[in-house]
């Protein structure tokens, strides 16, 4: 992603239907980025930067589409994105929602799409 951090006014980025296996950390410093569309790629739980790698401010992203990838879990890093309103992680390989996943931090989340995964229960997510 050569110099993508220079696109300071970018509102939406759609890189669906590619072979992307990792999300460049520079995306998280774009102050206006609201919608990130990454469906149909090669992303998994380790593809999302987390912890000390991320800028100190919360990403401005309010909608992310991670459907049709290779996620086996909801990435913990996403749970700190308090601006997130829509998370589409449908059609992946998620079979369980970890009990220690801090999903309650997503206070502004309005839409969570977990369809077409391998879930056997979802009580832990509903009771948080």
Secondary structure, DSSP 4 states (H G I P E B T S, - for coil): -TTGGG-TT--EEE--SS---S--GGGGG-TT--EEE--SS---GGGS--GGGS-SSPP---EEE--SS--SS--GGGGG-TT--EEE--SS------TT--GGG-TT--EEE--SS--S--HHHHT-
